Amino acid sequence: MWHIIYAFDNGYIPVVDMQHYYNQYFKDNRIYKDNSWEYYFKQPCNISLNDLTEDCNIIISKDDDINEGLSFESFLRDIDESRKKYKKYFNVIKFQDEIEAYLNKCCEEITGGDYNILGILCRGTDYVKNHPYAHPVQPKTEDVIKKAKELIKRFNYKRIWLATEDLEIYNMFKKEFGDLIIENKQYKFGNTDNQWLADIKVHRENHNYKLGKEYLLTIYILSKCKYIIGGRTAGIAGSWLLSNGFANQKYVYIWNLGLYNYYTRPLEYSNIFEKIFSVKKCRFENKKYLFVTICGLKVKILREIVESYDKEYYNPSI
């Protein structure tokens, strides 16, 4: 999403390429043959890879190009302000017609159109076990359950929508809350033995495609819930986007617990030239730095202090 916003802000035409880069959503026997983005979404400007010609000026996006204002932190700090700031982008990402019909139909069947629900996003499996470098630290399941109980007393909601890929976590919530849990048929993984989910083979036709479709439904319904809590994840960012910046949410709580392994991983160079001269952005503890390398000599320059906090958002008018 941030790459698409960056493209628009700089006068570029964004074309999302999930064909020439490996990802976990390809249909069976279609790796590198399909643009898996287009299984679920339309292109932002209705221009596909097939429309590109040799005389096009093509710029390959890089994370380093993205303005730091375009980040999870930017909308986490002030949800009301970020809603105004990014309002024009909320409708940029559009579902394929078939996917949109599927989402609306299933959402109506599951919720009955009543969104007085606590939506919970609780990651587990490979994410929590493997601590992927520089990804947000997730809250303990016990802490999320404790917060859900606290909010039952405060808001007296009668249903919970749990977004998780982890069967053990799902069963923990089911044991704790019983019939309050709305059945979520998203595929869930049991003991993954520290494997990455993308590497686990599941014998189900077009499993990867279906996994993406089921995940979209889970986040789509999450975005409709009046109350949302969860760790800092792409799923929470997705629910923010689909809800037009939490426009209809009464209460949102996001755990912001820092990043996995961000303080211990050594500075990495992709080639020998970067050891001669390079400038890299790094973060250690609550400080952001520039690391300037000149002929192997590293100079660390402090850029800013980063506040660490959980985000609680309450809209009494809803």
VMD Tcl script that draws the C-alpha trace (Angstrom):
set ca {
  {0.00 0.00 0.00}
  {2.76 2.45 0.94}
  {4.47 1.85 -2.42}
  {1.21 2.67 -4.22}
  {0.77 5.89 -2.23}
  {4.41 6.78 -2.92}
  {3.84 6.27 -6.65}
  {0.78 8.52 -6.73}
  {2.49 11.20 -4.65}
  {5.38 11.29 -7.13}
  {3.28 11.32 -10.28}
  {3.99 7.69 -11.21}
  {1.49 5.07 -12.41}
  {1.61 2.14 -9.96}
  {1.53 -1.38 -11.39}
  {1.65 -4.13 -8.78}
  {3.86 -7.06 -9.80}
  {3.34 -10.27 -7.84}
  {4.28 -12.45 -10.80}
  {8.04 -12.09 -11.07}
  {8.69 -12.30 -7.33}
  {8.00 -15.44 -5.34}
  {5.02 -15.23 -3.04}
  {2.82 -17.77 -1.29}
  {-0.42 -17.10 -3.19}
  {0.17 -18.67 -6.61}
  {-2.42 -21.20 -7.75}
  {-1.26 -24.76 -8.36}
  {1.34 -24.98 -11.15}
  {1.12 -21.23 -11.82}
  {4.29 -19.98 -10.09}
  {5.68 -17.00 -12.04}
  {2.95 -17.49 -14.66}
  {0.21 -15.40 -13.04}
  {0.22 -12.06 -11.30}
  {-1.23 -13.28 -8.02}
  {-2.18 -9.70 -7.04}
  {-4.82 -9.87 -9.75}
  {-6.41 -12.98 -8.24}
  {-7.82 -10.70 -5.56}
  {-7.38 -7.05 -6.55}
  {-7.66 -4.81 -9.57}
  {-4.63 -2.81 -10.61}
  {-4.75 0.71 -9.08}
  {-4.85 2.40 -12.50}
  {-6.26 -0.55 -14.48}
  {-2.87 -1.02 -16.15}
  {-1.41 -4.52 -15.95}
  {2.04 -5.93 -16.65}
  {0.82 -7.01 -20.08}
  {0.12 -3.38 -20.95}
  {3.74 -2.34 -20.45}
  {5.88 -1.84 -23.55}
  {9.62 -1.58 -24.10}
  {9.51 2.21 -24.37}
  {7.87 2.60 -20.95}
  {9.99 4.29 -18.29}
  {9.77 1.62 -15.60}
  {10.93 2.28 -12.04}
  {11.29 -0.73 -9.75}
  {10.13 0.15 -6.25}
  {12.42 -0.22 -3.24}
  {11.65 0.05 0.44}
  {14.38 2.66 0.83}
  {12.49 4.95 -1.55}
  {9.46 5.14 0.69}
  {9.05 8.35 2.63}
  {9.20 7.59 6.34}
  {5.92 9.46 6.75}
  {4.29 6.56 4.91}
  {4.39 3.90 7.56}
  {2.46 2.05 10.23}
  {3.81 4.55 12.75}
  {2.29 7.46 10.85}
  {-1.32 6.36 11.30}
  {-0.73 4.73 14.67}
  {0.30 8.02 16.25}
  {-2.87 9.91 15.33}
  {-5.71 7.87 13.84}
  {-8.03 10.84 13.31}
  {-5.34 12.87 11.57}
  {-4.13 9.97 9.40}
  {-7.72 9.36 8.27}
  {-7.83 12.89 6.89}
  {-4.34 12.65 5.42}
  {-4.90 9.41 3.50}
  {-8.61 9.80 2.74}
  {-8.05 10.08 -1.01}
  {-6.25 6.71 -1.05}
  {-8.83 4.56 0.72}
  {-10.54 3.59 -2.53}
  {-7.37 3.06 -4.55}
  {-7.21 -0.68 -3.85}
  {-10.30 -2.36 -5.28}
  {-11.27 -6.02 -5.14}
  {-11.89 -8.07 -8.23}
  {-15.66 -8.27 -8.81}
  {-15.79 -11.99 -7.97}
  {-13.84 -11.46 -4.74}
  {-15.98 -8.50 -3.70}
  {-19.16 -10.50 -4.21}
  {-17.69 -13.37 -2.17}
  {-16.70 -11.04 0.68}
  {-20.07 -9.30 0.86}
  {-22.04 -12.54 0.70}
  {-19.98 -14.31 3.37}
  {-19.85 -11.26 5.62}
  {-23.64 -10.96 5.59}
  {-24.08 -14.68 6.28}
  {-21.59 -14.64 9.16}
  {-22.53 -11.37 10.89}
  {-26.13 -10.81 9.78}
  {-25.17 -7.19 9.18}
  {-24.77 -6.57 12.92}
  {-21.24 -5.34 13.64}
  {-21.53 -4.84 17.39}
  {-18.64 -7.29 17.61}
  {-15.18 -7.33 19.17}
  {-12.70 -8.09 16.39}
  {-9.42 -9.60 17.57}
  {-6.29 -10.18 15.51}
  {-3.89 -12.57 17.22}
  {-0.91 -13.85 15.22}
  {0.83 -17.09 16.10}
  {2.60 -19.99 14.27}
  {5.79 -19.08 12.37}
  {5.52 -15.37 13.12}
  {5.66 -15.73 16.90}
  {7.97 -18.76 16.99}
  {10.59 -17.56 14.51}
  {10.67 -13.84 15.38}
  {11.20 -12.57 11.80}
  {13.78 -9.80 11.70}
  {12.41 -6.25 12.04}
  {8.78 -7.42 12.19}
  {6.58 -6.09 15.02}
  {6.63 -8.04 18.29}
  {3.25 -9.63 18.99}
  {1.44 -9.61 22.35}
  {1.09 -12.78 24.37}
  {-2.19 -14.60 23.78}
  {-2.92 -14.38 27.52}
  {-2.62 -10.58 27.38}
  {-5.05 -10.38 24.45}
  {-7.55 -12.61 26.28}
  {-7.20 -10.40 29.38}
  {-7.91 -7.27 27.31}
  {-10.95 -8.93 25.68}
  {-12.38 -9.76 29.12}
  {-11.80 -6.20 30.27}
  {-13.66 -4.84 27.24}
  {-16.63 -7.20 27.74}
  {-17.29 -5.42 31.04}
  {-16.82 -2.02 29.44}
  {-18.82 -2.41 26.22}
  {-21.00 -5.47 26.86}
  {-20.62 -6.86 23.33}
  {-22.06 -10.33 22.73}
  {-19.85 -11.68 19.92}
  {-16.16 -12.00 19.10}
  {-14.59 -12.35 15.64}
  {-11.14 -13.91 16.00}
  {-8.64 -13.47 13.19}
  {-5.86 -16.02 13.65}
  {-4.08 -18.63 11.57}
  {-3.05 -20.54 14.70}
  {-5.27 -23.47 15.73}
  {-3.91 -23.52 19.29}
  {-4.72 -19.82 19.78}
  {-8.18 -20.32 18.29}
  {-8.85 -23.17 20.74}
  {-7.61 -21.08 23.68}
  {-10.11 -18.34 22.85}
  {-12.87 -20.88 22.22}
  {-12.23 -22.44 25.64}
  {-12.25 -19.03 27.33}
  {-15.22 -17.40 25.56}
  {-17.27 -20.34 24.27}
  {-20.28 -19.35 22.17}
  {-19.19 -15.71 22.05}
  {-16.70 -16.77 19.37}
  {-18.15 -16.54 15.86}
  {-17.03 -19.53 13.80}
  {-14.21 -18.57 11.44}
  {-13.56 -21.21 8.79}
  {-10.22 -19.75 7.73}
  {-7.64 -22.55 7.41}
  {-5.66 -22.83 10.65}
  {-2.29 -24.43 11.27}
  {-1.46 -26.70 14.18}
  {2.10 -27.32 15.39}
  {4.34 -25.88 12.67}
  {7.67 -26.95 14.27}
  {9.19 -23.53 13.53}
  {8.55 -23.92 9.80}
  {7.47 -20.90 7.80}
  {3.84 -21.22 6.74}
  {4.78 -20.62 3.11}
  {6.96 -23.76 3.25}
  {4.28 -26.06 4.67}
  {2.64 -28.27 2.06}
  {-1.10 -28.69 2.49}
  {-2.93 -31.18 0.28}
  {-5.82 -28.99 -0.81}
  {-6.49 -27.92 -4.39}
  {-5.20 -24.37 -4.94}
  {-4.49 -24.17 -1.21}
  {-2.34 -21.04 -1.41}
  {-4.94 -19.14 -3.43}
  {-7.73 -20.26 -1.08}
  {-5.61 -19.30 1.93}
  {-5.32 -15.76 0.59}
  {-9.04 -15.61 -0.14}
  {-9.95 -16.84 3.35}
  {-7.51 -14.40 4.92}
  {-9.08 -11.52 3.00}
  {-12.51 -12.49 4.33}
  {-11.15 -12.63 7.87}
  {-9.65 -9.13 7.63}
  {-12.70 -7.79 5.76}
  {-15.00 -8.84 8.62}
  {-12.46 -7.57 11.16}
  {-12.65 -4.15 9.49}
  {-16.43 -4.10 10.02}
  {-16.28 -4.79 13.78}
  {-17.15 -1.88 16.06}
  {-14.30 -2.80 18.42}
  {-10.86 -3.96 17.24}
  {-7.81 -5.09 19.22}
  {-4.62 -6.76 18.06}
  {-0.87 -6.66 17.62}
  {0.82 -4.38 15.16}
  {0.56 -6.37 11.92}
  {-0.23 -6.01 8.24}
  {-3.67 -7.41 9.07}
  {-4.40 -4.47 11.39}
  {-3.14 -2.09 8.70}
  {-5.45 -3.83 6.23}
  {-8.44 -3.42 8.53}
  {-7.55 0.28 8.89}
  {-7.51 0.64 5.12}
  {-10.75 -1.28 4.52}
  {-12.55 0.68 7.26}
  {-11.53 4.05 5.78}
  {-9.18 4.71 8.66}
  {-11.27 3.17 11.45}
  {-14.05 5.60 10.56}
  {-16.81 3.45 12.09}
  {-14.92 1.93 15.00}
  {-15.86 2.91 18.54}
  {-12.74 1.44 20.12}
  {-9.35 0.31 18.81}
  {-6.39 -0.99 20.81}
  {-3.09 -1.87 19.12}
  {-0.10 -3.37 20.94}
  {3.07 -1.64 19.81}
  {5.87 -3.67 21.40}
  {8.86 -2.91 19.20}
  {10.47 -5.09 16.54}
  {11.97 -8.60 16.65}
  {15.78 -8.80 16.58}
  {16.11 -5.15 15.63}
  {18.79 -4.47 18.20}
  {21.08 -7.45 17.71}
  {21.40 -8.08 13.98}
  {24.68 -6.74 12.58}
  {24.82 -4.24 9.74}
  {24.62 -6.09 6.43}
  {26.07 -5.21 3.03}
  {24.63 -6.55 -0.20}
  {27.88 -6.15 -2.17}
  {31.52 -5.10 -1.78}
  {30.84 -1.58 -3.04}
  {28.60 -0.90 -0.04}
  {31.58 -1.68 2.20}
  {33.50 1.06 0.38}
  {30.73 3.65 0.63}
  {27.11 3.39 1.71}
  {24.49 5.10 3.85}
  {21.99 2.87 5.65}
  {19.10 3.55 7.99}
  {19.07 1.48 11.17}
  {17.26 1.43 14.49}
  {18.62 0.30 17.83}
  {16.39 0.30 20.89}
  {14.38 3.53 20.70}
  {16.78 5.46 18.47}
  {17.02 5.78 14.68}
  {20.46 6.18 13.12}
  {22.19 6.70 9.82}
  {25.19 4.40 9.39}
  {27.70 5.88 6.98}
  {30.38 3.45 5.79}
  {33.54 4.83 4.14}
  {36.27 2.34 3.22}
  {35.08 -0.05 5.91}
  {34.90 2.62 8.62}
  {31.40 2.97 10.11}
  {30.08 6.26 11.45}
  {26.81 6.22 13.42}
  {24.70 9.40 13.32}
  {21.67 9.78 15.60}
  {18.58 10.90 13.69}
  {15.73 10.78 16.21}
  {14.31 9.21 19.35}
  {11.39 6.88 18.65}
  {8.58 6.71 21.16}
  {7.33 3.21 22.00}
  {3.70 2.93 23.06}
  {0.46 1.01 22.74}
  {-2.29 2.85 20.89}
  {-5.75 3.17 22.40}
  {-8.38 4.93 20.30}
  {-11.89 5.68 21.52}
  {-14.65 7.44 19.58}
  {-17.56 8.18 21.95}
  {-19.74 9.51 19.12}
  {-20.21 5.98 17.67}
}
mol new
graphics top color blue
foreach p $ca { graphics top sphere $p radius 0.5 }
foreach p [lrange $ca 0 end-1] q [lrange $ca 1 end] { graphics top cylinder $p $q radius 0.2 }
display resetview
